[in-house]
Every structure is written in structure tokens, then in C-alpha cells.
Amino acid sequence: MITTRRQLHRGLITALAVVLPLTAAAALVLRPQLPPTPPMPAPHPGGEGL
Amino acid sequence: MSHGYVAVQWTRRKLIYDGLLIALVGLYLTAFMAISHGIADQRQVVLEADGVAIRAYGSAAYILLHITLSIGPLARLNPLFHTLLFNRRHMGVLVFLLGLIHVTGWKLPDQPWSWLGLETPSLPWSFNGALGWYHDFGNREPLVSLFTSNTHYDSFVLFPFEVLGVFGLAVLFLMAATSHDFWLVNLTAPVWKAIHMAVYLGYAALVAHVLLGALQSNPSVWLAAAVGAGLVWVLALHLISGWREWGLDRRSLAVAGDGWVDLGPLDSLVDGRARIVMLAGERVAVFRHGQQVFALSNVCQHQNGPLGEGRIINGCAVCPWHGYEYDLESGASPPPFQECVPTFPVRLSGGRVSIGSQPQLQRRP
């Protein structure tokens, strides 16, 4: 039982070691190139509508 | 050890461990929010406090999950890390709580105050969580909105990362809810350990949650590098420790025709320690205590920890994970405790050690 669980654990880690890096690489390569947005200026301390 | 149930058996060590853990998490949250607001002020941009708090709690849970998952393989590679292992479950529960606050925010629910006609009391440092912040401004219930606002299940980068986060949090809840020894004893260690292996599925879901969520909207190279480094760290540690364990499992000892296995000269065993050997598919811890040798199952009855990596104290083998004790000769825990591990017969002849391949289990009356 212990040996079986250890084998299952190894199999699970091996599967993750294949799937997760591939997912990470794909997520980085395919992420949309968003145009840079200008920063929103902080509200004037005196109030709105100046 | 299993001698009646107490909700949580606090000890001085546990209190110090938990106190340090909570203090470090509090320090991280404070630093994250202070630095974020400081940078925003410097750049003269508006930063919403709720959004910063959501990211602070989410990242704290994510980092702590990596640390929690690293302790097991680190303890396998270096016994020094056993110090962190004994109270690892509290760390896991804290990961769940931080993740929950990331979703729900830090504030009291409207009920029962609303029913009583009272105003909901405000908590210090209160903020809206991701659920309220991103899903409470439409005409749908926040939970309904969470599951229906993004239906791009056929897309990779647009995949609803929120659902992955919910799955990860559900797994963390299952781990936290069954973390007490009550469940460990009633489910039995093998079943409990098998259930808790689901943490790796939860981890995978949470990595995907970050990859398809925060990393898609935040173009920072540093964030991508940090997420990548965390992933490589956790996977590499598990692969290295697993590879070492696999090597041990493959070196199964050959049993002679008379049912005995030769382990070599007595001097090859270190006094006060054990050598772990593989016999008929299971691990056996062979302890040397002075000029005597004892062989016990390597599997602690509490959490199936590696008994052979522990020490001998007062004639008992002590599990390095949580300090469960087993008499070297009988394999039984000292009264009033009830645990018992199988032992193996040992023969010392001509300065050489042999162990019998048939385990013996002493039954308690």
C-alpha cells in the first residue's frame, strides 16, 4: 500500500513536471500584447472640476 | 499520540511556530501594501486600496503554499528541515485562510446585522475581496457572476482563471478541514495521505490561476520570473527527492532460502541510528542500540513518516516527524498509547547481522 502510494505520488509529480512548465511557457508566449496605458493622474487635493 | 482527542494540543513549540508564522505573514502583507502605495504615490497614480489588498493576500497565500510544499522534500534531503515539518499542517491551514480572504475580503457579512436592523460593524483594515470587488457591481449575484461572466472555456489565454482559483481553494479547504488527527485516525493514515495528495492538483490549479489571471493582465517581467522560479523550485525539489527515494526502493534485498537476509557486519551500522532497507516491497528500519540490533517497519502509524530517519530515545525509536515512539523490541508505543508497528526477527552471528523476512505484529490486549 505504501509502495503503491509512493508510485502514485511519483507519477503525479512527473505529470505535473511535464504539464505545468508547458502551460507556463504557453501562457507567457500567447499572452496578449496590450498597448501601454497612460497612468491615471491623482485627483487634485483641492477637489474636482478645476 | 492518540490518547483521547483534544481540539488542538498546544505546546510551547507550536505556539512559537505559529506566532512566528503569523508575524511573518503580517509583515509581508504590511510591506506589500506599503510598497505598492509608496510606488503609486511616487508615480502620482491612483491605486485602489482594495485591489492592492486582494493582491497582497493572494500573493501571500501563493508564496506560503510554495513554502509548505517545499518542506516535505527538503526534510527528505536534509534532516534539519524536520524542525519545520512537525507543524506543517498549521501552515497549510493558514494558506487556505489567506486564499479565502483573497476571495471574500476582510469584512463581516451583512447578516445577521441586517435582520436585526443594525449597521454591519466595520473591521479594522477591512477591504472587499476579489468576489465583491470584481463581481458585485452588475445585476447578477456575485457567485453567479463569478461562474458565468467568462465562458471562454474553448480558449487558452482567455480561459476562466477564476474557476481554477475556486477549484484550488476547494482543495485547500478539503485539506484544512481534514487536517486534524481526528480525521487521520478515523480515516486511517493510508486513506488520509491519499486524500491529502490532492494538494498537488490544487497546486496545479492555482499555478494555472496565476498564469492565466495575474500574468495575462500584468506585463511585469519580474512577476513572470518569480512565478517561474517558484514553479521550478517546487518541481525540482520533488523530482530530486523522489529520484533518491526511487533509488532506495529499487535496492530490494534478496531473501535466502531459509528466510533470512544478511545485512553485513554489525560495525557497518551506526550506533543510535537506523539503516533503511527494502525487504519484500516494504521498507524496514534496522536500528543499532549499543551491541543490539532491532528491526521495525519504517512506516510510523501516525502519518506514515520514516521511522528509520529518527533517533533512539529511552529505548524507543522516535519518528522524526511528530515524535511518535515505538519500543525497539516489541514495536509497541509505551502505555497508554496504542500504536504498534511490525517488527522483524534479528540474528547476530559471527559479528554479522541478519533479519528475518517475516514481520511480527504484537497485538494489544
Interface residues (C-beta under 8 A of the other chain):
Chain A: M1 I2 T3 R5 R6 L8 H9 R10 L12 I13 T14 L16 A17 V19 L20 P21 T23 A24 A26 A27 L28 L30 R31 P32 L34 P39 M40 P41 A42 P43
Chain B: R43 Q44 V45 V46 F156 V157 P190 K193 A194 M197 Y200 Y203 A204 V207 A208 L211 L212 L215 Q216 S217 P219 A224 V227 G228 L231 V232 L235 H238 L239 G242 E245 W246 D249 G281 E282 R283 V299 N304
